[in-house]
Amino acid sequence: MFKNYLKIAWRNLLKNKLFSLINILGLALGMACSLLIMLWVQDEMKMDRFHKNDARIFSVMENQHYSGAINTYSSTPGIWRKIL
């Protein structure tokens, strides 16, 4: 039974070449994108996990106001680095 399903699928792939190509490329692109997103999230979640007190690590951000817009940066003045 399964062998017949494979035969029918193979025949349809050969019969509708362009449609099959678009579907296979779309599936491959979707799988590649989801894999890259998963790897990026995994890397972000592992950040600073090697420290003993990793739950107590914080990131200091700075908001700068220029011409009505608010920009946030992770770099702060040197005095903050000396205090922390």
DSSP file (Angstrom, degrees, kcal/mol; ACC not computed):
  #  RESIDUE AA STRUCTURE BP1 BP2  ACC     N-H-->O    O-->H-N    N-H-->O    O-->H-N    TCO  KAPPA ALPHA  PHI   PSI    X-CA   Y-CA   Z-CA
    1    1 A M     >        0   0    0      0, 0.0     4,-1.7     0, 0.0     5,-0.1   0.000 360.0 360.0 360.0 -47.2    0.0    0.0    0.0
    2    2 A F  H  >  +     0   0    0      1,-0.2     4,-2.1     2,-0.2     5,-0.2   0.864 360.0  57.5 -64.8 -34.9    2.8    2.4    1.0
    3    3 A K  H  > S+     0   0    0      1,-0.2     4,-2.0     2,-0.2    -1,-0.2   0.878 104.7  51.5 -62.6 -38.0    4.6    1.5   -2.2
    4    4 A N  H  > S+     0   0    0      2,-0.2     4,-2.5     1,-0.2    -1,-0.2   0.889 107.1  52.9 -66.3 -39.0    1.6    2.5   -4.3
    5    5 A Y  H  X S+     0   0    0     -4,-1.7     4,-2.4     1,-0.2    -2,-0.2   0.905 109.1  49.6 -62.3 -40.5    1.5    5.9   -2.5
    6    6 A L  H  X S+     0   0    0     -4,-2.1     4,-2.5     2,-0.2    -1,-0.2   0.895 110.0  50.8 -65.3 -39.5    5.1    6.5   -3.3
    7    7 A K  H  X S+     0   0    0     -4,-2.0     4,-2.4     2,-0.2    -2,-0.2   0.929 111.7  47.2 -62.3 -45.3    4.5    5.6   -7.0
    8    8 A I  H  X S+     0   0    0     -4,-2.5     4,-2.2     1,-0.2    -2,-0.2   0.909 112.7  49.3 -63.8 -42.1    1.6    8.0   -7.2
    9    9 A A  H  X S+     0   0    0     -4,-2.4     4,-2.2     1,-0.2    -1,-0.2   0.914 111.3  49.3 -63.2 -43.1    3.6   10.8   -5.5
   10   10 A W  H  X S+     0   0    0     -4,-2.5     4,-2.1     1,-0.2    -2,-0.2   0.904 110.8  50.0 -64.1 -41.2    6.6   10.2   -7.9
   11   11 A R  H  X S+     0   0    0     -4,-2.4     4,-2.2     1,-0.2    -1,-0.2   0.903 110.7  49.5 -63.5 -41.4    4.3   10.4  -10.9
   12   12 A N  H  X S+     0   0    0     -4,-2.2     4,-2.4     2,-0.2    -1,-0.2   0.871 108.7  53.3 -67.1 -35.5    2.7   13.6   -9.7
   13   13 A L  H  < S+     0   0    0     -4,-2.2     7,-0.2     1,-0.2    -2,-0.2   0.917 113.3  43.1 -62.6 -42.5    6.2   15.1   -9.1
   14   14 A L  H  < S+     0   0    0     -4,-2.1     3,-0.5     1,-0.2    -2,-0.2   0.833 114.7  50.3 -72.8 -31.3    7.2   14.3  -12.7
   15   15 A K  H  < S+     0   0    0     -4,-2.2     2,-0.6     1,-0.3    -2,-0.2   0.900 118.4  35.9 -73.6 -41.4    3.9   15.4  -14.2
   16   16 A N  S  X S+     0   0    0     -4,-2.4     4,-2.3     1,-0.2    -1,-0.3  -0.657  72.2 160.8-113.2  72.9    3.8   18.8  -12.4
   17   17 A K  H  > S+     0   0    0     -2,-0.6     4,-2.5    -3,-0.5    -1,-0.2   0.914  72.3  43.6 -65.6 -47.3    7.5   19.8  -12.5
   18   18 A L  H  > S+     0   0    0      2,-0.2     4,-2.4     1,-0.2     5,-0.2   0.930 115.9  47.7 -66.7 -45.6    7.2   23.5  -11.9
   19   19 A F  H  > S+     0   0    0      1,-0.2     4,-2.1     2,-0.2    -1,-0.2   0.903 114.0  48.1 -61.2 -42.1    4.6   23.2   -9.2
   20   20 A S  H  X S+     0   0    0     -4,-2.3     4,-2.7    -7,-0.2     5,-0.2   0.899 110.3  51.7 -66.2 -41.2    6.7   20.5   -7.5
   21   21 A L  H  X S+     0   0    0     -4,-2.5     4,-2.6     2,-0.2     5,-0.2   0.919 110.1  48.6 -61.9 -44.4    9.8   22.6   -7.7
   22   22 A I  H  X S+     0   0    0     -4,-2.4     4,-2.2     1,-0.2    -1,-0.2   0.914 113.8  47.0 -62.6 -43.2    8.1   25.6   -6.1
   23   23 A N  H  X S+     0   0    0     -4,-2.1     4,-2.3     2,-0.2    -2,-0.2   0.912 113.6  46.8 -65.8 -42.8    6.7   23.5   -3.3
   24   24 A I  H  X S+     0   0    0     -4,-2.7     4,-2.5     2,-0.2    -2,-0.2   0.910 113.7  48.1 -68.3 -41.6   10.0   21.8   -2.6
   25   25 A L  H  X S+     0   0    0     -4,-2.6     4,-2.6    -5,-0.2    -1,-0.2   0.897 112.0  50.4 -64.6 -39.8   12.0   25.0   -2.6
   26   26 A G  H  X S+     0   0    0     -4,-2.2     4,-2.4    -5,-0.2    -2,-0.2   0.902 111.4  48.0 -63.7 -41.4    9.4   26.7   -0.4
   27   27 A L  H  X S+     0   0    0     -4,-2.3     4,-2.3     2,-0.2    -2,-0.2   0.921 112.9  48.0 -64.6 -44.0    9.6   23.8    2.1
   28   28 A A  H  X S+     0   0    0     -4,-2.5     4,-2.3     2,-0.2    -2,-0.2   0.905 112.7  48.6 -64.4 -41.7   13.4   23.9    2.1
   29   29 A L  H  X S+     0   0    0     -4,-2.6     4,-2.5     2,-0.2    -1,-0.2   0.909 111.9  49.2 -65.5 -42.1   13.5   27.7    2.6
   30   30 A G  H  X S+     0   0    0     -4,-2.4     4,-2.3     2,-0.2    -2,-0.2   0.903 112.2  47.7 -63.5 -41.7   11.0   27.4    5.4
   31   31 A M  H  X S+     0   0    0     -4,-2.3     4,-2.0     2,-0.2    -2,-0.2   0.893 112.2  49.7 -67.0 -39.2   13.0   24.7    7.2
   32   32 A A  H  X S+     0   0    0     -4,-2.3     4,-2.3     2,-0.2    -2,-0.2   0.919 112.0  48.0 -65.7 -43.4   16.2   26.6    6.8
   33   33 A C  H  X S+     0   0    0     -4,-2.5     4,-2.5     1,-0.2    -2,-0.2   0.918 112.1  48.5 -64.3 -43.3   14.7   29.8    8.2
   34   34 A S  H  X S+     0   0    0     -4,-2.3     4,-2.2     1,-0.2    -1,-0.2   0.873 111.1  51.4 -66.7 -34.6   13.2   28.0   11.2
   35   35 A L  H  X S+     0   0    0     -4,-2.0     4,-2.3     2,-0.2    -2,-0.2   0.914 110.9  47.7 -66.2 -42.7   16.5   26.2   11.8
   36   36 A L  H  X S+     0   0    0     -4,-2.3     4,-2.2     2,-0.2    -2,-0.2   0.902 112.3  49.2 -65.5 -40.6   18.4   29.5   11.8
   37   37 A I  H  X S+     0   0    0     -4,-2.5     4,-2.5     2,-0.2     5,-0.2   0.913 110.9  50.6 -63.9 -41.9   15.9   31.2   14.1
   38   38 A M  H  X S+     0   0    0     -4,-2.2     4,-2.4     1,-0.2    -2,-0.2   0.909 110.8  48.5 -62.4 -42.6   16.1   28.2   16.5
   39   39 A L  H  X S+     0   0    0     -4,-2.3     4,-2.0     2,-0.2    -1,-0.2   0.885 111.7  49.8 -65.1 -38.4   19.9   28.4   16.5
   40   40 A W  H  X S+     0   0    0     -4,-2.2     4,-2.2     2,-0.2    -2,-0.2   0.924 112.2  46.7 -66.0 -44.9   19.8   32.2   17.2
   41   41 A V  H  X S+     0   0    0     -4,-2.5     4,-2.1     1,-0.2    -2,-0.2   0.903 111.5  51.9 -64.0 -41.0   17.3   31.8   20.1
   42   42 A Q  H  X S+     0   0    0     -4,-2.4     4,-1.2    -5,-0.2    -1,-0.2   0.893 110.0  49.0 -62.6 -40.0   19.4   29.0   21.5
   43   43 A D  H  < S+     0   0    0     -4,-2.0     4,-0.3     1,-0.2     3,-0.2   0.895 111.2  49.6 -66.5 -40.4   22.5   31.2   21.4
   44   44 A E  H >< S+     0   0    0     -4,-2.2     3,-0.9     1,-0.2    -2,-0.2   0.853 109.2  52.2 -66.9 -34.1   20.7   34.1   23.1
   45   45 A M  H 3< S+     0   0    0     -4,-2.1    -1,-0.2     1,-0.2    -2,-0.2   0.757 105.3  55.3 -74.4 -23.8   19.4   31.8   25.8
   46   46 A K  T >< S+     0   0    0     -4,-1.2     3,-1.7    -3,-0.2    -1,-0.2   0.472  77.3 130.5 -85.9  -1.7   22.9   30.5   26.6
   47   47 A M  T <  S-     0   0    0     -3,-0.9    -3,-0.0    -4,-0.3    -4,-0.0  -0.327  84.5 -11.0 -60.7 125.3   24.3   34.0   27.2
   48   48 A D  T >  S+     0   0    0      1,-0.1     3,-0.7    -2,-0.1    -1,-0.3   0.724  89.5 133.3  60.3  28.0   26.3   34.2   30.4
   49   49 A R  T <   +     0   0    0     -3,-1.7     5,-0.2     1,-0.2    -2,-0.1   0.551  58.0  72.5 -82.3  -7.0   25.1   30.8   31.7
   50   50 A F  T 3  S+     0   0    0     -4,-0.2    -1,-0.2     4,-0.1     2,-0.1   0.596  76.8  99.2 -84.2  -9.4   28.6   29.8   32.7
   51   51 A H  S X  S-     0   0    0     -3,-0.7     3,-0.8     1,-0.1     4,-0.1  -0.421  78.3-127.8 -75.5 153.5   28.6   32.3   35.7
   52   52 A K  T 3  S+     0   0    0      1,-0.3     2,-0.5    -2,-0.1     3,-0.2   0.930 108.9  32.9 -65.4 -46.4   27.9   31.0   39.2
   53   53 A N  T >  S+     0   0    0      1,-0.2     3,-1.8     2,-0.1    -1,-0.3  -0.487  73.4 153.0-107.6  59.2   25.2   33.6   39.9
   54   54 A D  G X   +     0   0    0     -3,-0.8     3,-1.0    -2,-0.5    -1,-0.2   0.731  66.5  63.9 -65.4 -21.8   23.8   33.9   36.3
   55   55 A A  G 3  S+     0   0    0      1,-0.2    -1,-0.3    -3,-0.2    -2,-0.1   0.662  99.4  55.5 -74.6 -14.2   20.4   34.9   37.6
   56   56 A R  G <  S+     0   0    0     -3,-1.8     2,-0.4     2,-0.0    -1,-0.2   0.283  80.6 109.0-102.1  10.1   21.9   38.1   39.1
   57   57 A I    <   -     0   0    0     -3,-1.0     2,-0.3    -4,-0.1    -3,-0.0  -0.751  46.5-178.0 -89.3 130.9   23.5   39.4   35.9
   58   58 A F        -     0   0    0     -2,-0.4     2,-0.5     2,-0.0    -2,-0.0  -0.884  24.0-129.3-126.9 157.8   21.8   42.5   34.4
   59   59 A S        -     0   0    0     -2,-0.3     2,-0.6     2,-0.0    -2,-0.0  -0.932  18.2-143.7-108.5 127.6   22.4   44.6   31.3
   60   60 A V        -     0   0    0     -2,-0.5     2,-0.3    14,-0.2    20,-0.0  -0.807  22.0-173.8 -93.7 123.5   22.6   48.4   31.8
   61   61 A M        -     0   0    0     -2,-0.6     2,-0.4    11,-0.0    13,-0.2  -0.795  12.6-145.4-115.3 158.6   21.0   50.3   28.9
   62   62 A E  E     -A   73   0A   0     11,-2.7    11,-2.6    -2,-0.3     2,-0.5  -0.989   3.3-150.2-128.8 128.5   21.0   54.0   28.2
   63   63 A N  E     -A   72   0A   0     -2,-0.4     2,-0.4     9,-0.2     9,-0.2  -0.854  14.2-166.8 -95.9 128.7   18.2   56.0   26.6
   64   64 A Q  E     -A   71   0A   0      7,-3.3     7,-2.9    -2,-0.5     2,-0.6  -0.963   9.3-148.6-118.0 132.8   19.3   59.1   24.6
   65   65 A H  E     +A   70   0A   0     -2,-0.4     2,-0.4     5,-0.2     5,-0.2  -0.891  24.3 166.0-104.9 115.1   16.9   61.8   23.5
   66   66 A Y  E >   -A   69   0A   0      3,-2.4     3,-2.3    -2,-0.6    -2,-0.1  -0.986  67.9 -24.2-132.5 122.3   17.7   63.5   20.3
   67   67 A S  T 3  S-     0   0    0     -2,-0.4     3,-0.1     1,-0.3    -1,-0.1   0.851 125.7 -47.7  46.9  48.1   15.3   65.7   18.3
   68   68 A G  T 3  S+     0   0    0      1,-0.2     2,-0.4     0, 0.0    -1,-0.3   0.373 117.0 108.5  82.2  -5.1   12.2   64.0   19.7
   69   69 A A  E <   -A   66   0A   0     -3,-2.3    -3,-2.4     2,-0.0     2,-0.6  -0.824  59.9-141.6-107.0 145.8   13.4   60.5   19.2
   70   70 A I  E     -A   65   0A   0     -2,-0.4     2,-0.4    -5,-0.2    -5,-0.2  -0.923  17.3-171.4-107.8 122.7   14.5   58.1   21.9
   71   71 A N  E     -A   64   0A   0     -7,-2.9    -7,-3.3    -2,-0.6     2,-0.5  -0.939   8.7-152.4-113.8 135.3   17.5   55.8   21.1
   72   72 A T  E     +A   63   0A   0     -2,-0.4     2,-0.3    -9,-0.2    -9,-0.2  -0.922  16.1 179.5-111.8 130.5   18.6   53.0   23.4
   73   73 A Y  E     -A   62   0A   0    -11,-2.6   -11,-2.7    -2,-0.5    -2,-0.0  -0.925  31.9-143.1-128.3 151.8   22.2   51.8   23.5
   74   74 A S  S    S+     0   0    0     -2,-0.3     2,-0.4   -13,-0.2   -14,-0.2   0.584  80.7  89.3 -88.5 -10.3   24.0   49.2   25.5
   75   75 A S        -     0   0    0    -13,-0.1    -2,-0.1   -14,-0.0   -13,-0.1  -0.723  59.5-175.5 -88.0 137.2   27.1   51.3   25.9
   76   76 A T        -     0   0    0     -2,-0.4     5,-0.1     1,-0.1    -2,-0.1  -0.803  34.6 -76.7-125.9 165.8   27.1   53.6   28.9
   77   77 A P    >>  -     0   0    0      0, 0.0     3,-1.1     0, 0.0     4,-0.9  -0.200  47.9-107.8 -60.1 158.1   29.4   56.3   30.2
   78   78 A G  H 3> S+     0   0    0      1,-0.3     4,-1.4     2,-0.2     3,-0.2   0.771 113.3  67.8 -61.1 -28.5   32.6   55.1   31.9
   79   79 A I  H 3> S+     0   0    0      1,-0.2     4,-1.8     2,-0.2    -1,-0.3   0.855  96.9  54.1 -63.1 -34.3   31.5   56.0   35.4
   80   80 A W  H <> S+     0   0    0     -3,-1.1     4,-2.5     1,-0.2    -1,-0.2   0.875 104.8  53.9 -67.1 -36.2   28.8   53.3   35.3
   81   81 A R  H  < S+     0   0    0     -4,-0.9    -1,-0.2     1,-0.2    -2,-0.2   0.853 109.7  47.8 -67.2 -32.2   31.4   50.7   34.4
   82   82 A K  H  < S+     0   0    0     -4,-1.4    -1,-0.2     2,-0.2    -2,-0.2   0.857 113.5  46.9 -76.2 -34.6   33.4   51.7   37.5
   83   83 A I  H  <        0   0    0     -4,-1.8    -2,-0.2     1,-0.2    -3,-0.2   0.928 360.0 360.0 -72.0 -45.2   30.5   51.7   39.8
   84   84 A L     <        0   0    0     -4,-2.5    -1,-0.2    -5,-0.2    -2,-0.2   0.485 360.0 360.0 -79.7 360.0   29.1   48.3   38.7
